[in-house]
Amino acid sequence: MILKKTNEKKFSSKPLQITQLLTTRIQKGEQTTALPSERVLAEEYLVSRTSIRSALDILEEKNIISPPESTRR
Protein backbone atom coordinates (compact mmCIF):
# COMPACT_ATOMS: atom_id res chain seq x y z
CA MET A 1 0.00 0.00 0.00
CA ILE A 2 1.47 3.35 -1.02
CA LEU A 3 0.60 6.39 1.08
CA LYS A 4 -0.99 9.40 -0.56
CA LYS A 5 0.95 12.62 -0.90
CA THR A 6 -0.90 15.78 0.00
CA ASN A 7 -0.02 19.44 0.06
CA GLU A 8 -1.13 19.97 3.64
CA LYS A 9 1.58 18.99 6.11
CA LYS A 10 -0.95 18.39 8.89
CA PHE A 11 -2.54 15.53 6.98
CA SER A 12 0.48 14.29 5.04
CA SER A 13 2.36 13.01 8.06
CA LYS A 14 3.24 9.41 7.31
CA PRO A 15 2.76 8.28 10.91
CA LEU A 16 -0.73 9.83 10.97
CA GLN A 17 -1.66 8.15 7.69
CA ILE A 18 -0.36 4.81 8.94
CA THR A 19 -2.24 5.32 12.21
CA GLN A 20 -5.47 5.78 10.26
CA LEU A 21 -4.82 2.78 8.04
CA LEU A 22 -4.02 0.52 10.99
CA THR A 23 -7.02 1.80 12.97
CA THR A 24 -9.31 0.99 10.05
CA ARG A 25 -7.71 -2.43 9.68
CA ILE A 26 -8.30 -3.17 13.38
CA GLN A 27 -11.87 -1.79 13.43
CA LYS A 28 -12.87 -3.81 10.36
CA GLY A 29 -11.60 -6.96 12.03
CA GLU A 30 -8.90 -7.47 9.41
CA GLN A 31 -6.28 -7.59 12.16
CA THR A 32 -7.39 -10.07 14.81
CA THR A 33 -3.97 -11.13 16.07
CA ALA A 34 -0.90 -9.19 17.10
CA LEU A 35 0.31 -6.64 14.58
CA PRO A 36 3.20 -7.67 12.34
CA SER A 37 6.72 -6.55 13.26
CA GLU A 38 7.88 -3.00 12.60
CA ARG A 39 10.03 -4.30 9.75
CA VAL A 40 7.10 -6.07 8.08
CA LEU A 41 4.83 -3.03 8.47
CA ALA A 42 7.54 -0.74 7.09
CA GLU A 43 7.89 -2.96 4.02
CA GLU A 44 4.11 -3.18 3.59
CA TYR A 45 3.58 0.59 3.73
CA LEU A 46 6.89 1.50 2.07
CA VAL A 47 8.02 3.76 4.92
CA SER A 48 10.79 3.78 7.51
CA ARG A 49 10.59 1.88 10.77
CA THR A 50 10.73 5.28 12.49
CA SER A 51 7.41 6.20 10.86
CA ILE A 52 5.97 2.87 11.95
CA ARG A 53 7.19 3.36 15.54
CA SER A 54 5.59 6.81 15.63
CA ALA A 55 2.31 5.41 14.33
CA LEU A 56 2.37 2.62 16.92
CA ASP A 57 3.05 5.19 19.66
CA ILE A 58 -0.03 7.15 18.55
CA LEU A 59 -2.14 3.97 18.57
CA GLU A 60 -0.93 3.20 22.11
CA GLU A 61 -1.73 6.74 23.29
CA LYS A 62 -5.25 6.38 21.88
CA ASN A 63 -5.60 2.97 23.60
CA ILE A 64 -6.24 1.27 20.26
CA ILE A 65 -3.38 -1.15 20.85
CA SER A 66 -1.55 -2.28 23.98
CA PRO A 67 2.21 -2.00 24.27
CA PRO A 68 4.02 -5.29 23.71
CA GLU A 69 4.73 -7.33 26.82
CA SER A 70 8.25 -6.99 28.14
CA THR A 71 10.59 -9.83 27.45
CA ARG A 72 13.40 -11.03 29.68
CA ARG A 73 16.83 -9.88 28.72
TORKOL-4160 file (C-alpha; in steps of 0.2 Angstrom, whole numbers, padded with zeros to 4 digits, m for minus):
73
<pt num="1" X="0000" Y="0000" Z="0000"/>
<pt num="2" X="0007" Y="0017" Z="m0005"/>
<pt num="3" X="0003" Y="0032" Z="0005"/>
<pt num="4" X="m0005" Y="0047" Z="m0003"/>
<pt num="5" X="0005" Y="0063" Z="m0004"/>
<pt num="6" X="m0005" Y="0079" Z="0000"/>
<pt num="7" X="0000" Y="0097" Z="0000"/>
<pt num="8" X="m0006" Y="0100" Z="0018"/>
<pt num="9" X="0008" Y="0095" Z="0031"/>
<pt num="10" X="m0005" Y="0092" Z="0044"/>
<pt num="11" X="m0013" Y="0078" Z="0035"/>
<pt num="12" X="0002" Y="0071" Z="0025"/>
<pt num="13" X="0012" Y="0065" Z="0040"/>
<pt num="14" X="0016" Y="0047" Z="0037"/>
<pt num="15" X="0014" Y="0041" Z="0055"/>
<pt num="16" X="m0004" Y="0049" Z="0055"/>
<pt num="17" X="m0008" Y="0041" Z="0038"/>
<pt num="18" X="m0002" Y="0024" Z="0045"/>
<pt num="19" X="m0011" Y="0027" Z="0061"/>
<pt num="20" X="m0027" Y="0029" Z="0051"/>
<pt num="21" X="m0024" Y="0014" Z="0040"/>
<pt num="22" X="m0020" Y="0003" Z="0055"/>
<pt num="23" X="m0035" Y="0009" Z="0065"/>
<pt num="24" X="m0047" Y="0005" Z="0050"/>
<pt num="25" X="m0039" Y="m0012" Z="0048"/>
<pt num="26" X="m0042" Y="m0016" Z="0067"/>
<pt num="27" X="m0059" Y="m0009" Z="0067"/>
<pt num="28" X="m0064" Y="m0019" Z="0052"/>
<pt num="29" X="m0058" Y="m0035" Z="0060"/>
<pt num="30" X="m0045" Y="m0037" Z="0047"/>
<pt num="31" X="m0031" Y="m0038" Z="0061"/>
<pt num="32" X="m0037" Y="m0050" Z="0074"/>
<pt num="33" X="m0020" Y="m0056" Z="0080"/>
<pt num="34" X="m0004" Y="m0046" Z="0086"/>
<pt num="35" X="0002" Y="m0033" Z="0073"/>
<pt num="36" X="0016" Y="m0038" Z="0062"/>
<pt num="37" X="0034" Y="m0033" Z="0066"/>
<pt num="38" X="0039" Y="m0015" Z="0063"/>
<pt num="39" X="0050" Y="m0022" Z="0049"/>
<pt num="40" X="0036" Y="m0030" Z="0040"/>
<pt num="41" X="0024" Y="m0015" Z="0042"/>
<pt num="42" X="0038" Y="m0004" Z="0035"/>
<pt num="43" X="0039" Y="m0015" Z="0020"/>
<pt num="44" X="0021" Y="m0016" Z="0018"/>
<pt num="45" X="0018" Y="0003" Z="0019"/>
<pt num="46" X="0034" Y="0008" Z="0010"/>
<pt num="47" X="0040" Y="0019" Z="0025"/>
<pt num="48" X="0054" Y="0019" Z="0038"/>
<pt num="49" X="0053" Y="0009" Z="0054"/>
<pt num="50" X="0054" Y="0026" Z="0062"/>
<pt num="51" X="0037" Y="0031" Z="0054"/>
<pt num="52" X="0030" Y="0014" Z="0060"/>
<pt num="53" X="0036" Y="0017" Z="0078"/>
<pt num="54" X="0028" Y="0034" Z="0078"/>
<pt num="55" X="0012" Y="0027" Z="0072"/>
<pt num="56" X="0012" Y="0013" Z="0085"/>
<pt num="57" X="0015" Y="0026" Z="0098"/>
<pt num="58" X="0000" Y="0036" Z="0093"/>
<pt num="59" X="m0011" Y="0020" Z="0093"/>
<pt num="60" X="m0005" Y="0016" Z="0111"/>
<pt num="61" X="m0009" Y="0034" Z="0116"/>
<pt num="62" X="m0026" Y="0032" Z="0109"/>
<pt num="63" X="m0028" Y="0015" Z="0118"/>
<pt num="64" X="m0031" Y="0006" Z="0101"/>
<pt num="65" X="m0017" Y="m0006" Z="0104"/>
<pt num="66" X="m0008" Y="m0011" Z="0120"/>
<pt num="67" X="0011" Y="m0010" Z="0121"/>
<pt num="68" X="0020" Y="m0026" Z="0119"/>
<pt num="69" X="0024" Y="m0037" Z="0134"/>
<pt num="70" X="0041" Y="m0035" Z="0141"/>
<pt num="71" X="0053" Y="m0049" Z="0137"/>
<pt num="72" X="0067" Y="m0055" Z="0148"/>
<pt num="73" X="0084" Y="m0049" Z="0144"/>
